């Protein structure tokens, strides 16, 4: 699967935090005009192209949306390829994984499960620094290198992820799982390979994504939407 065009930076200028929206905001015209009926869904076309069409249509409802693609870098592509180029062992999860699997959805932040080996984490932290991403919480980035400190974050703060963001452009955000239930060692057995540019990226499988979504209690509206969409795609592909 080629997903080079998938990664699009989207920013709602009325918001100060990343937008992770399960609303599709799709009108039939953009699909019927260029790529057939909306009833076929994303699974009938390259997910990269499907996401681009959804995003561009959503821009029509956002103030200054027409300027978004021109004024901002393609941060999801930049972050993902930078990690791959530096040899970081990671798995794409969350909203980005959902879209790559064909779910009609928008997302801005990048959810990752990163190998917690010392060398791999050092490579990851190097990329974060290079890209100008810093911890969102007042905690040193190199705290991630200490297994005891990670455990304390989970145990004492009920932390599921450790977040990095760009203070100048808060929509540029990376969340890495630190809870054992989403560890790289566990999730690496449930991945699909996706071609992004020159790189083959590990993406959490549809089946595991569905399990993770169903485990959320109570589920949010966007989780219910994602579950329904994933199940529809999996049934169509004979994977459910």
Secondary structure, 3 states (H helix, E strand, C coil): CECCCCCCCCCCCCCCCCCCCCCCCCCHHHHHHHCCCHHHCHHHCCHHHHHHHHHHHHHCCCCCHHHHHHHCCCHHHHHHHHHHHCCCCEEEEHHHHHHHCCCCCCCCCEEEEECCCHHHHHHHHHHHHHCCCEECCCCCHHHHHCHHHHHHHHHHHCCCEEEEEECCEEEEEEEEECCHHHCHHHHCCCEEEEEECCEEEEEECHHHHHHHHHCCCCCCHHHHHHHHHHHHHHHHCCCC
